[in-house]
Amino acid sequence: MSSAENELRGDSAPRNPSSLQTLSRRELRRRIWHMIPGLLVLPLNVVPHADPLSSTLQLIILAAALISAGLIYIRFRQIRRHEQDNGTAAVAGYAGSVLLTVLLLPDRLEVGLGVLAILAFGDGSATTAGKLFGGPTLPWNPQKTLAGLLGFILAGGTATTLMYWGETHNPEAIEPPLTLALASLLTFPAVFLSALVESLNSRINDNIRVGMVAAVSLASLSMLR
């Protein structure tokens, strides 16, 4: 496959794995849109709110998520990779996994925020690191790089730990706040599993795969608290 075809495909492995690469404008816009939802919820880490979530706040979160998903879907043609479809699976997998986790676990908002952090900053960093740094590809998927996998784990793990930990410090939280160390222990395994799932060669959209694994693993780990 030629370098031009690789660029159009948006593969995670860069054209020249021995040197630092740059992101195309299209790919840069994709990364920004991928991370914006994670930045929008940061106020929840500092603004006191009811625990479990009140019906009003659940409706606000639902409305904000649907509006954000709608805007991203409308603009998807400008940022999609050339081999992708219209973006229905990508947007639905992203928004759906986060919303379902928040609405099904209103007494554990930290889990929903953790899922969002994994998708926004973990999955959002994998392609960035893979394209920028290149390096060796993964044995199970030559279209993905070790740099991309590590980028997912490091960026996703840091962001998920901080958002999870921050939510436990909500003044109205029912349970006592966690230390950063304990929050890390409850989130990094989920980030690691999500990173492995993202790196697989699969026909299922990675937002769906990562979102499902992140939700189930974080919810399970939260029971150890």
N, CA, C and O of each residue as an XYZ file, in Angstrom:
900
protein
N       0.853     -1.209      0.000
C       0.000      0.000      0.000
C       0.878      1.244      0.000
O       1.856      1.299      0.746
N       0.561      2.230     -0.805
C       1.375      3.438     -0.923
C       1.205      4.338      0.275
O       0.246      4.193      1.034
N       2.149      5.291      0.458
C       2.053      6.235      1.576
C       0.828      7.115      1.441
O       0.216      7.475      2.446
N       0.455      7.472      0.207
C      -0.739      8.303      0.009
C      -1.986      7.562      0.441
O      -2.884      8.154      1.040
N      -2.054      6.248      0.139
C      -3.214      5.472      0.551
C      -3.282      5.350      2.054
O      -4.366      5.398      2.634
N      -2.114      5.189      2.706
C      -2.095      5.131      4.162
C      -2.616      6.420      4.771
O      -3.331      6.384      5.772
N      -2.269      7.552      4.187
C      -2.715      8.838      4.710
C      -4.229      8.950      4.630
O      -4.872      9.443      5.557
N      -4.800      8.487      3.508
C      -6.248      8.545      3.352
C      -6.945      7.596      4.317
O      -8.021      7.902      4.831
N      -6.327      6.441      4.560
C      -6.938      5.474      5.460
C      -6.876      5.929      6.906
O      -7.689      5.485      7.717
N      -5.949      6.789      7.251
C      -5.830      7.235      8.632
C      -5.335      6.157      9.560
O      -5.687      6.161     10.739
N      -4.515      5.213      9.065
C      -4.021      4.138      9.908
C      -3.210      4.695     11.062
O      -2.600      5.760     10.962
N      -3.216      3.942     12.175
C      -2.488      4.392     13.353
C      -0.989      4.345     13.143
O      -0.269      5.168     13.708
N      -0.495      3.402     12.346
C       0.943      3.313     12.109
C       1.358      4.380     11.115
O       0.800      4.413     10.018
N       2.320      5.273     11.435
C       2.718      6.338     10.543
C       3.493      5.813      9.355
O       3.942      4.667      9.345
N       3.642      6.658      8.363
C       4.292      6.250      7.129
C       5.755      5.909      7.344
O       6.254      4.932      6.786
N       6.441      6.701      8.143
C       7.857      6.435      8.409
C       8.038      6.263      9.908
O       8.192      7.256     10.619
N       8.023      5.033     10.409
C       8.032      4.802     11.851
C       9.321      5.211     12.535
O       9.396      5.141     13.762
N      10.336      5.635     11.802
C      11.611      5.968     12.426
C      11.748      7.450     12.748
O      12.744      7.858     13.345
N      10.757      8.271     12.361
C      10.874      9.700     12.607
C       9.573     10.281     13.124
O       8.502      9.695     12.961
N       9.682     11.446     13.753
C       8.513     12.117     14.293
C       7.643     12.633     13.156
O       8.140     13.240     12.207
N       6.335     12.385     13.260
C       5.414     12.777     12.211
C       4.569     13.969     12.675
O       4.680     14.416     13.817
N       3.742     14.461     11.790
C       2.786     15.505     12.136
C       1.395     15.024     11.783
O       1.231     14.159     10.923
N       0.382     15.588     12.453
C      -1.006     15.232     12.177
C      -1.554     16.122     11.078
O      -1.263     17.317     11.036
N      -2.344     15.546     10.192
C      -3.019     16.350      9.184
C      -4.067     17.216      9.866
O      -4.468     16.936     10.996
N      -4.509     18.255      9.192
C      -5.526     19.131      9.777
C      -6.804     18.353     10.073
O      -7.445     18.562     11.102
N      -7.167     17.456      9.161
C      -8.367     16.645      9.369
C      -8.230     15.799     10.623
O      -9.156     15.728     11.431
N      -7.071     15.152     10.789
C      -6.868     14.293     11.958
C      -6.786     15.117     13.232
O      -7.248     14.670     14.282
N      -6.210     16.308     13.162
C      -6.146     17.168     14.323
C      -7.550     17.574     14.765
O      -7.852     17.597     15.959
N      -8.405     17.893     13.790
C      -9.791     18.232     14.130
C     -10.500     17.041     14.760
O     -11.303     17.218     15.676
N     -10.218     15.833     14.287
C     -10.805     14.628     14.878
C     -10.395     14.490     16.333
O     -11.224     14.181     17.189
N      -9.120     14.719     16.617
C      -8.634     14.582     17.995
C      -9.298     15.617     18.909
O      -9.670     15.307     20.041
N      -9.441     16.842     18.411
C     -10.057     17.902     19.215
C     -11.502     17.556     19.533
O     -11.930     17.650     20.684
N     -12.261     17.151     18.501
C     -13.662     16.797     18.715
C     -13.788     15.584     19.625
O     -14.763     15.467     20.367
N     -12.822     14.689     19.576
C     -12.849     13.488     20.409
C     -12.684     13.850     21.885
O     -13.251     13.192     22.756
N     -11.906     14.896     22.161
C     -11.596     15.247     23.545
C     -12.514     16.302     24.141
O     -12.603     16.417     25.364
N     -13.199     17.073     23.305
C     -14.046     18.155     23.802
C     -15.070     17.679     24.834
O     -15.210     18.334     25.867
N     -15.800     16.567     24.612
C     -16.767     16.131     25.633
C     -16.144     15.914     27.003
O     -16.772     16.190     28.025
N     -14.909     15.421     27.028
C     -14.240     15.221     28.314
C     -13.949     16.526     29.021
O     -13.974     16.583     30.250
N     -13.674     17.574     28.266
C     -13.406     18.885     28.858
C     -14.692     19.549     29.343
O     -14.674     20.296     30.321
N     -15.805     19.279     28.664
C     -17.070     19.933     29.005
C     -17.604     19.509     30.370
O     -18.334     20.268     31.008
N     -17.252     18.314     30.825
C     -17.799     17.830     32.099
C     -16.901     18.162     33.282
O     -17.239     17.830     34.418
N     -15.775     18.803     33.043
C     -14.867     19.128     34.152
C     -15.535     19.901     35.280
O     -15.179     19.686     36.439
N     -16.502     20.807     34.997
C     -17.168     21.510     36.109
C     -17.823     20.578     37.129
O     -17.979     20.953     38.291
N     -18.209     19.364     36.711
C     -18.831     18.432     37.653
C     -17.859     18.028     38.755
O     -18.284     17.599     39.828
N     -16.560     18.160     38.502
C     -15.564     17.823     39.515
C     -15.401     18.906     40.573
O     -14.783     18.665     41.609
N     -15.940     20.086     40.330
C     -15.758     21.187     41.281
C     -17.080     21.781     41.773
O     -17.098     22.500     42.772
N     -18.171     21.492     41.090
C     -19.480     22.031     41.491
C     -20.225     20.974     42.301
O     -20.454     19.878     41.790
N     -20.616     21.264     43.559
C     -21.351     20.279     44.369
C     -22.661     19.873     43.686
O     -23.343     20.712     43.099
N     -23.006     18.593     43.762
C     -24.255     18.103     43.180
C     -24.742     16.907     43.978
O     -23.971     16.240     44.667
N     -26.040     16.651     43.869
C     -26.669     15.602     44.664
C     -26.090     14.231     44.334
O     -25.694     13.968     43.198
N     -26.048     13.375     45.325
C     -25.591     12.003     45.162
C     -26.607     11.088     45.857
O     -26.722     11.150     47.081
N     -27.344     10.245     45.133
C     -27.323     10.014     43.694
C     -27.755     11.249     42.898
O     -28.309     12.197     43.456
N     -27.497     11.226     41.604
C     -27.850     12.350     40.746
C     -29.343     12.629     40.804
O     -30.160     11.708     40.777
N     -29.689     13.901     40.884
C     -31.089     14.282     40.846
C     -31.640     14.096     39.439
O     -30.882     14.030     38.472
N     -32.958     14.013     39.329
C     -33.591     13.875     38.008
C     -33.275     15.076     37.128
O     -33.107     14.946     35.915
N     -33.195     16.249     37.756
C     -32.901     17.464     36.993
C     -31.511     17.402     36.371
O     -31.331     17.713     35.193
N     -30.527     16.994     37.177
C     -29.159     16.920     36.650
C     -29.038     15.822     35.604
O     -28.299     15.979     34.632
N     -29.744     14.721     35.782
C     -29.733     13.664     34.778
C     -30.268     14.178     33.448
O     -29.724     13.863     32.390
N     -31.342     14.975     33.506
C     -31.906     15.546     32.278
C     -30.937     16.538     31.630
O     -30.826     16.598     30.405
N     -30.238     17.312     32.461
C     -29.256     18.262     31.928
C     -28.121     17.521     31.231
O     -27.706     17.900     30.136
N     -27.623     16.466     31.865
C     -26.555     15.669     31.271
C     -27.034     15.023     29.977
O     -26.306     15.000     28.985
N     -28.259     14.499     29.987
C     -28.817     13.867     28.794
C     -28.930     14.869     27.647
O     -28.553     14.578     26.512
N     -29.456     16.059     27.962
C     -29.611     17.083     26.928
C     -28.269     17.531     26.378
O     -28.109     17.681     25.167
N     -27.293     17.747     27.275
C     -25.968     18.183     26.838
C     -25.298     17.129     25.962
O     -24.650     17.450     24.966
N     -25.466     15.857     26.353
C     -24.854     14.776     25.575
C     -25.491     14.670     24.196
O     -24.791     14.480     23.201
N     -26.806     14.792     24.131
C     -27.490     14.677     22.839
C     -27.143     15.845     21.919
O     -26.967     15.666     20.714
N     -27.049     17.026     22.491
C     -26.680     18.195     21.681
C     -25.256     18.049     21.150
O     -24.992     18.294     19.973
N     -24.342     17.646     22.037
C     -22.944     17.462     21.619
C     -22.836     16.388     20.546
O     -22.136     16.560     19.548
N     -23.548     15.260     20.764
C     -23.510     14.176     19.785
C     -24.083     14.631     18.448
O     -23.562     14.283     17.389
N     -25.164     15.416     18.506
C     -25.766     15.912     17.278
C     -24.828     16.822     16.507
O     -24.723     16.719     15.285
N     -24.147     17.710     17.212
C     -23.208     18.629     16.551
C     -22.046     17.867     15.919
O     -21.633     18.155     14.796
N     -21.527     16.890     16.663
C     -20.415     16.104     16.127
C     -20.860     15.310     14.906
O     -20.125     15.204     13.924
N     -22.064     14.753     14.972
C     -22.574     13.970     13.842
C     -22.735     14.844     12.600
O     -22.411     14.424     11.489
N     -23.235     16.052     12.796
C     -23.432     16.968     11.669
C     -22.105     17.335     11.018
O     -22.018     17.444      9.795
N     -21.072     17.527     11.834
C     -19.772     17.938     11.325
C     -18.871     16.754     10.957
O     -17.729     16.938     10.534
N     -19.399     15.544     11.123
C     -18.556     14.359     10.944
C     -17.990     14.260      9.538
O     -16.875     13.769      9.360
N     -18.732     14.716      8.535
C     -18.241     14.649      7.158
C     -16.929     15.405      6.986
O     -16.115     15.065      6.127
N     -16.729     16.437      7.814
C     -15.521     17.242      7.682
C     -14.309     16.605      8.361
O     -13.170     16.981      8.081
N     -14.551     15.646      9.247
C     -13.442     15.068     10.004
C     -13.309     13.566      9.825
O     -12.334     12.976     10.291
N     -14.271     12.932      9.157
C     -14.196     11.480      9.024
C     -13.048     11.082      8.108
O     -12.652     11.830      7.214
N     -12.522      9.884      8.354
C     -11.525      9.335      7.470
C     -12.226      8.820      6.215
O     -13.416      8.504      6.241
N     -11.497      8.742      5.151
C     -12.108      8.475      3.850
C     -12.751      7.103      3.755
O     -13.668      6.916      2.956
N     -12.295      6.130      4.552
C     -12.874      4.804      4.453
C     -14.047      4.616      5.405
O     -14.661      3.549      5.413
N     -14.374      5.623      6.206
C     -15.425      5.479      7.205
C     -16.803      5.734      6.635
O     -16.956      6.324      5.565
N     -17.822      5.268      7.385
C     -19.200      5.515      6.995
C     -19.620      6.901      7.462
O     -18.772      7.773      7.651
N     -20.925      7.114      7.650
C     -21.396      8.456      8.001
C     -21.197      8.814      9.473
O     -21.568      9.913      9.885
N     -20.632      7.930     10.262
C     -20.313      8.249     11.643
C     -21.350      7.849     12.661
O     -21.191      8.140     13.847
N     -22.415      7.185     12.229
C     -23.468      6.805     13.171
C     -22.945      5.917     14.288
O     -23.215      6.164     15.463
N     -22.192      4.878     13.917
C     -21.674      3.944     14.919
C     -20.695      4.631     15.862
O     -20.737      4.402     17.071
N     -19.814      5.470     15.323
C     -18.809      6.144     16.149
C     -19.460      7.071     17.172
O     -19.118      7.039     18.355
N     -20.399      7.895     16.711
C     -21.047      8.858     17.607
C     -21.952      8.145     18.604
O     -21.947      8.471     19.791
N     -22.733      7.167     18.126
C     -23.648      6.442     19.009
C     -22.884      5.642     20.060
O     -23.287      5.589     21.222
N     -21.771      5.017     19.645
C     -20.986      4.239     20.588
C     -20.375      5.102     21.678
O     -20.337      4.714     22.845
N     -19.900      6.268     21.289
C     -19.286      7.213     22.235
C     -20.330      7.731     23.218
O     -20.208      7.543     24.428
N     -21.361      8.386     22.678
C     -22.377      9.006     23.540
C     -23.191      7.970     24.300
O     -23.507      8.163     25.474
N     -23.533      6.859     23.627
C     -24.384      5.858     24.249
C     -23.747      5.186     25.444
O     -24.405      4.993     26.467
N     -22.480      4.824     25.338
C     -21.826      4.135     26.455
C     -21.715      5.027     27.680
O     -21.877      4.563     28.809
N     -21.438      6.310     27.458
C     -21.334      7.237     28.587
C     -22.702      7.487     29.205
O     -22.858      7.424     30.425
N     -23.693      7.772     28.367
C     -25.032      8.080     28.869
C     -25.639      6.897     29.618
O     -26.208      7.071     30.696
N     -25.523      5.704     29.058
C     -26.091      4.532     29.719
C     -25.447      4.305     31.081
O     -26.130      3.954     32.042
N     -24.142      4.503     31.164
C     -23.456      4.318     32.443
C     -23.930      5.335     33.473
O     -24.178      4.986     34.627
N     -24.058      6.598     33.054
C     -24.501      7.649     33.979
C     -25.936      7.409     34.429
O     -26.244      7.549     35.612
N     -26.814      7.050     33.499
C     -28.228      6.897     33.831
C     -28.511      5.606     34.596
O     -29.421      5.562     35.423
N     -27.738      4.559     34.324
C     -27.945      3.291     35.030
C     -27.280      3.273     36.402
O     -27.674      2.505     37.280
N     -26.270      4.122     36.581
C     -25.567      4.184     37.866
C     -25.566      5.620     38.388
O     -24.500      6.226     38.496
N     -26.724      6.174     38.713
C     -26.790      7.572     39.158
C     -26.107      7.818     40.501
O     -25.812      8.962     40.848
N     -25.854      6.740     41.260
C     -25.174      6.882     42.546
C     -23.668      6.702     42.419
O     -22.951      6.763     43.417
N     -23.181      6.479     41.194
C     -21.742      6.316     40.953
C     -21.349      7.099     39.708
O     -20.916      6.528     38.707
N     -21.507      8.402     39.787
C     -21.182      9.243     38.646
C     -19.715      9.126     38.273
O     -19.353      9.343     37.117
N     -18.863      8.784     39.240
C     -17.439      8.648     38.941
C     -17.192      7.573     37.880
O     -16.232      7.663     37.115
N     -18.058      6.558     37.833
C     -17.916      5.513     36.822
C     -18.222      6.088     35.433
O     -17.474      5.862     34.482
N     -19.323      6.828     35.329
C     -19.668      7.443     34.050
C     -18.613      8.426     33.577
O     -18.287      8.474     32.391
N     -18.078      9.212     34.508
C     -17.021     10.157     34.143
C     -15.752      9.425     33.741
O     -15.006      9.881     32.874
N     -15.513      8.287     34.380
C     -14.349      7.486     34.020
C     -14.460      6.939     32.602
O     -13.485      6.945     31.850
N     -15.653      6.464     32.239
C     -15.875      5.976     30.879
C     -15.628      7.102     29.877
O     -14.987      6.899     28.845
N     -16.141      8.283     30.192
C     -15.942      9.433     29.309
C     -14.463      9.776     29.169
O     -13.992     10.069     28.070
N     -13.732      9.741     30.279
C     -12.307     10.067     30.245
C     -11.531      9.067     29.398
O     -10.627      9.449     28.656
N     -11.880      7.793     29.505
C     -11.202      6.767     28.718
C     -11.430      7.003     27.230
O     -10.498      6.923     26.429
N     -12.683      7.295     26.867
C     -12.997      7.539     25.461
C     -12.375      8.841     24.959
O     -11.787      8.884     23.878
N     -12.511      9.891     25.748
C     -12.067     11.208     25.303
C     -10.550     11.319     25.253
O      -9.987     11.758     24.251
N      -9.891     10.920     26.333
C      -8.453     11.164     26.447
C      -7.594      9.926     26.179
O      -6.468     10.044     25.696
N      -8.129      8.732     26.496
C      -7.383      7.519     26.194
C      -7.453      7.191     24.714
O      -6.440      7.174     24.014
N      -8.666      6.931     24.253
C      -8.861      6.634     22.833
C      -8.436      7.817     21.970
O      -7.902      7.638     20.875
N      -8.677      9.029     22.473
C      -8.311     10.218     21.716
C      -6.810     10.414     21.583
O      -6.351     11.094     20.665
N      -6.038      9.819     22.496
C      -4.575      9.973     22.463
C      -3.874      8.848     21.717
O      -2.722      8.999     21.309
N      -4.560      7.716     21.534
C      -3.912      6.565     20.908
C      -3.444      6.888     19.490
O      -2.284      6.668     19.143
N      -4.356      7.409     18.683
C      -3.992      7.745     17.303
C      -2.948      8.850     17.272
O      -2.023      8.813     16.461
N      -3.097      9.841     18.163
C      -2.138     10.946     18.203
C      -0.732     10.438     18.462
O       0.199     10.786     17.737
N      -0.572      9.617     19.491
C       0.760      9.097     19.826
C       1.277      8.183     18.724
O       2.458      8.225     18.379
N       0.389      7.354     18.170
C       0.817      6.444     17.122
C       1.310      7.162     15.888
O       2.317      6.776     15.294
N       0.593      8.218     15.497
C       0.980      8.963     14.302
C       2.219      9.834     14.549
O       3.065      9.974     13.666
N       2.321     10.405     15.721
C       3.444     11.301     15.992
C       4.759     10.553     16.192
O       5.796     10.974     15.678
N       4.723      9.451     16.932
C       5.969      8.791     17.325
C       6.283      7.519     16.542
O       7.441      7.111     16.460
N       5.269      6.900     15.974
C       5.522      5.703     15.179
C       6.148      4.598     16.002
O       5.657      4.267     17.082
N       7.234      4.023     15.496
C       7.901      2.955     16.213
C       7.328      1.601     15.847
O       6.605      1.476     14.858
N       7.648      0.581     16.642
C       7.216     -0.787     16.315
C       5.702     -0.939     16.343
O       5.012     -0.303     17.139
N       5.203     -1.789     15.464
C       3.768     -2.068     15.437
C       3.453     -3.217     16.380
O       4.356     -3.908     16.853
N       2.176     -3.417     16.651
C       1.751     -4.467     17.569
C       1.694     -5.808     16.841
O       1.263     -5.863     15.689
N       2.119     -6.884     17.490
C       2.126     -8.205     16.850
C       0.740     -8.641     16.375
O       0.613     -9.307     15.348
N      -0.292     -8.265     17.121
C      -1.647     -8.707     16.788
C      -2.380     -7.749     15.838
O      -3.470     -8.061     15.359
N      -1.785     -6.599     15.573
C      -2.408     -5.649     14.651
C      -1.343     -4.714     14.085
O      -0.979     -3.735     14.736
N      -0.840     -4.995     12.888
C       0.230     -4.177     12.311
C      -0.199     -2.762     11.941
O       0.645     -1.941     11.585
N      -1.503     -2.459     12.017
C      -1.962     -1.106     11.750
C      -1.917     -0.228     13.010
O      -2.207      0.966     12.944
N      -1.557     -0.815     14.146
C      -1.461     -0.085     15.407
C      -0.034     -0.141     15.924
O       0.681     -1.112     15.678
N       0.382      0.896     16.639
C       1.748      0.944     17.152
C       1.799      0.817     18.672
O       0.818      1.066     19.371
N       2.960      0.427     19.152
C       3.177      0.368     20.599
C       3.047      1.766     21.195
O       2.530      1.920     22.301
N       3.510      2.784     20.477
C       3.396      4.160     20.958
C       1.936      4.546     21.153
O       1.591      5.215     22.127
N       1.080      4.126     20.225
C      -0.340      4.423     20.350
C      -0.951      3.742     21.562
O      -1.750      4.344     22.279
N      -0.575      2.478     21.795
C      -1.084      1.735     22.944
C      -0.643      2.396     24.246
O      -1.445      2.562     25.165
N       0.634      2.772     24.323
C       1.148      3.425     25.530
C       0.537      4.809     25.713
O       0.279      5.233     26.840
N       0.305      5.514     24.602
C      -0.340      6.818     24.692
C      -1.725      6.703     25.280
O      -2.120      7.515     26.116
N      -2.471      5.694     24.847
C      -3.805      5.439     25.398
C      -3.716      5.210     26.904
O      -4.448      5.827     27.678
N      -2.808      4.311     27.314
C      -2.723      3.939     28.729
C      -2.282      5.119     29.598
O      -2.866      5.358     30.655
N      -1.259      5.856     29.164
C      -0.733      6.950     29.984
C      -1.691      8.130     30.056
O      -2.012      8.606     31.145
N      -2.152      8.607     28.890
C      -3.056      9.751     28.886
C      -4.424      9.369     29.458
O      -4.999     10.100     30.265
N      -4.933      8.212     29.027
C      -6.234      7.772     29.531
C      -6.202      7.453     31.008
O      -7.136      7.779     31.741
N      -5.123      6.812     31.452
C      -5.019      6.467     32.863
C      -4.942      7.690     33.759
O      -5.574      7.736     34.814
N      -4.169      8.679     33.339
C      -4.035      9.908     34.127
C      -5.353     10.662     34.196
O      -5.790     11.055     35.277
N      -5.993     10.865     33.038
C      -7.250     11.619     33.003
C      -8.359     10.890     33.746
O      -9.134     11.514     34.472
N      -8.442      9.581     33.571
C      -9.500      8.804     34.226
C      -9.330      8.817     35.736
O     -10.301      8.975     36.476
N      -8.103      8.652     36.188
C      -7.850      8.693     37.635
C      -8.258     10.036     38.230
O      -8.915     10.088     39.270
N      -7.868     11.124     37.565
C      -8.166     12.456     38.099
C      -9.667     12.741     38.107
O     -10.180     13.304     39.075
N     -10.377     12.360     37.045
C     -11.816     12.616     37.001
C     -12.567     11.733     37.992
O     -13.503     12.186     38.652
N     -12.159     10.483     38.094
C     -12.774      9.552     39.046
C     -12.537     10.037     40.476
O     -13.461     10.097     41.287
N     -11.293     10.378     40.765
C     -10.925     10.871     42.091
C     -11.646     12.176     42.412
O     -12.136     12.350     43.528
N     -11.715     13.087     41.456
C     -12.373     14.368     41.687
C     -13.834     14.215     42.023
O     -14.348     14.927     42.886
N     -14.524     13.288     41.350
C     -15.952     13.093     41.624
C     -16.184     12.552     43.029
O     -17.195     12.875     43.652
N     -15.261     11.731     43.543
C     -15.443     11.208     44.902
C     -15.280     12.302     45.955
O     -15.638     12.100     47.115
N     -14.745     13.456     45.563
C     -14.591     14.576     46.495
C     -15.747     15.558     46.408
O     -15.678     16.645     46.982
N     -16.804     15.195     45.701
C     -18.021     15.987     45.702
C     -18.517     16.139     47.144
O     -18.737     15.131     47.816
N     -18.697     17.361     47.635
C     -19.103     17.557     49.033
C     -20.394     16.839     49.415
O     -20.616     16.552     50.591
N     -21.244     16.547     48.438
C     -22.511     15.886     48.731
C     -22.458     14.381     48.498
O     -23.485     13.704     48.544
N     -21.263     13.861     48.248
C     -21.122     12.419     48.005
C     -21.485     11.624     49.256
O     -21.187     12.030     50.379
N     -22.133     10.485     49.036
C     -22.546      9.639     50.157
C     -21.347      8.926     50.776
O     -21.235      8.843     51.999
N     -20.466      8.418     49.947
C     -19.312      7.673     50.429
C     -18.122      8.606     50.639
O     -18.061      9.674     50.029
N     -17.180      8.217     51.491
C     -15.999      9.064     51.741
C     -15.137      9.199     50.498
O     -15.140      8.316     49.640
N     -14.393     10.303     50.394
C     -13.548     10.518     49.207
C     -12.395      9.517     49.141
O     -11.968      8.969     50.158
N     -11.907      9.292     47.931
C     -10.796      8.385     47.727
C      -9.479      9.143     47.675
O      -9.448     10.334     47.364
N      -8.409      8.455     47.979
C      -7.080      9.008     47.733
C      -6.764      8.818     46.248
O      -7.387      8.000     45.571
N      -5.798      9.576     45.758
C      -5.390      9.419     44.363
C      -4.869      8.002     44.096
O      -5.097      7.436     43.026
N      -4.174      7.447     45.073
C      -3.607      6.112     44.902
C      -4.712      5.074     44.728
O      -4.626      4.215     43.850
N      -5.743      5.151     45.557
C      -6.833      4.183     45.456
C      -7.638      4.399     44.175
O      -8.056      3.442     43.523
N      -7.849      5.665     43.826
C      -8.552      5.954     42.575
C      -7.783      5.375     41.391
O      -8.383      4.864     40.446
N      -6.473      5.456     41.444
C      -5.651      4.901     40.377
C      -5.793      3.382     40.297
O      -5.894      2.822     39.206
N      -5.801      2.720     41.445
C      -5.943      1.269     41.474
C      -7.296      0.817     40.933
O      -7.416     -0.278     40.384
N      -8.320      1.667     41.090
C      -9.664      1.310     40.641
C      -9.920      1.679     39.182
O     -10.956      1.315     38.626
N      -9.003      2.386     38.568
C      -9.233      2.828     37.196
C      -8.222      2.291     36.177
O      -8.586      2.007     35.036
N      -6.968      2.152     36.581
C      -5.952      1.755     35.607
C      -6.199      0.378     34.985
O      -5.925      0.206     33.797
N      -6.703     -0.611     35.731
C      -7.009     -1.887     35.065
C      -8.037     -1.726     33.945
O      -7.919     -2.360     32.897
N      -9.046     -0.876     34.166
C     -10.061     -0.635     33.139
C      -9.465      0.082     31.937
O      -9.813     -0.208     30.793
N      -8.568      1.015     32.204
C      -7.894      1.727     31.111
C      -7.038      0.755     30.301
O      -7.034      0.803     29.070
N      -6.328     -0.108     30.978
C      -5.471     -1.076     30.295
C      -6.292     -2.012     29.409
O      -5.930     -2.256     28.258
N      -7.396     -2.534     29.944
C      -8.265     -3.417     29.152
C      -8.845     -2.672     27.947
O      -8.915     -3.214     26.845
N      -9.256     -1.426     28.174
C      -9.825     -0.628     27.094
C      -8.785     -0.373     26.002
O      -9.103     -0.400     24.813
N      -7.545     -0.127     26.415
C      -6.473      0.101     25.440
C      -6.223     -1.139     24.596
O      -6.023     -1.039     23.386
N      -6.235     -2.306     25.228
C      -6.043     -3.546     24.481
C      -7.181     -3.762     23.487
O      -6.948     -4.158     22.345
N      -8.402     -3.504     23.921
C      -9.563     -3.685     23.041
C      -9.487     -2.717     21.864
O      -9.814     -3.081     20.734
N      -9.054     -1.480     22.130
C      -8.940     -0.490     21.055
C      -7.910     -0.918     20.025
O      -8.030     -0.582     18.847
N      -6.899     -1.657     20.461
C      -5.807     -2.026     19.560
C      -6.132     -3.225     18.683
O      -5.362     -3.549     17.780
N      -7.252     -3.889     18.927
C      -7.602     -5.076     18.151
C      -8.035     -4.705     16.736
O      -8.548     -3.613     16.489
N      -7.818     -5.630     15.825
C      -8.293     -5.465     14.452
C      -9.713     -6.009     14.392
O      -9.905     -7.224     14.350
N     -10.697     -5.141     14.386
C     -12.090     -5.557     14.466
C     -12.959     -4.698     13.563
O     -12.647     -3.534     13.308
N     -14.045     -5.275     13.084
C     -14.990     -4.533     12.267
C     -15.908     -3.668     13.130
O     -16.549     -2.742     12.631
N     -15.966     -3.973     14.417
C     -16.807     -3.197     15.340
C     -16.118     -1.879     15.640
O     -14.931     -1.862     15.968
N     -16.840     -0.779     15.533
C     -16.266      0.538     15.774
C     -15.599      0.587     17.145
O     -16.139      0.065     18.121
N     -14.419      1.218     17.218
C     -13.664      1.206     18.472
C     -14.365      1.971     19.590
O     -14.160      1.650     20.760
N     -15.188      2.977     19.269
C     -15.926      3.676     20.324
C     -16.901      2.736     21.018
O     -17.093      2.821     22.231
N     -17.513      1.844     20.256
C     -18.431      0.869     20.841
C     -17.661     -0.124     21.693
O     -18.047     -0.410     22.826
N     -16.564     -0.653     21.143
C     -15.772     -1.644     21.871
C     -15.190     -1.057     23.151
O     -15.320     -1.642     24.226
N     -14.552      0.092     23.029
C     -13.906      0.718     24.188
C     -14.946      1.149     25.213
O     -14.753      0.955     26.414
N     -16.047      1.732     24.747
C     -17.079      2.191     25.668
C     -17.672      1.063     26.491
O     -17.862      1.208     27.699
N     -17.967     -0.063     25.847
C     -18.553     -1.203     26.559
C     -17.584     -1.777     27.584
O     -17.957     -2.023     28.731
N     -16.345     -1.987     27.171
C     -15.348     -2.562     28.087
C     -15.061     -1.606     29.246
O     -14.945     -2.033     30.394
N     -14.949     -0.316     28.942
C     -14.694      0.668     29.993
C     -15.833      0.698     31.000
O     -15.590      0.739     32.206
N     -17.075      0.678     30.521
C     -18.231      0.744     31.414
C     -18.317     -0.477     32.320
O     -18.498     -0.346     33.531
N     -18.189     -1.655     31.738
C     -18.312     -2.891     32.527
C     -17.159     -3.019     33.520
O     -17.380     -3.363     34.681
N     -15.943     -2.749     33.078
C     -14.788     -2.922     33.964
C     -14.765     -1.878     35.083
O     -14.476     -2.211     36.232
N     -15.066     -0.620     34.754
C     -15.080      0.405     35.799
C     -16.199      0.164     36.801
O     -16.004      0.343     38.004
N     -17.365     -0.239     36.320
C     -18.479     -0.535     37.238
C     -18.126     -1.700     38.154
O     -18.435     -1.672     39.345
N     -17.483     -2.714     37.606
C     -17.073     -3.861     38.431
C     -16.018     -3.474     39.454
O     -16.097     -3.869     40.617
N     -15.031     -2.702     39.019
C     -13.968     -2.278     39.933
C     -14.489     -1.359     41.026
O     -13.975     -1.371     42.144
N     -15.511     -0.556     40.710
C     -16.055      0.368     41.713
C     -16.678     -0.355     42.883
O     -16.812      0.212     43.967
N     -17.063     -1.614     42.671
C     -17.653     -2.409     43.751
C     -16.622     -2.814     44.783
O     -16.980     -3.239     45.881
N     -15.337     -2.689     44.445
C     -14.266     -3.028     45.392
C     -13.966     -1.887     46.354
O     -13.209     -2.055     47.310
N     -14.558     -0.734     46.100
C     -14.268      0.447     46.905
C     -14.662      0.232     48.356
O     -14.488      1.128     49.182
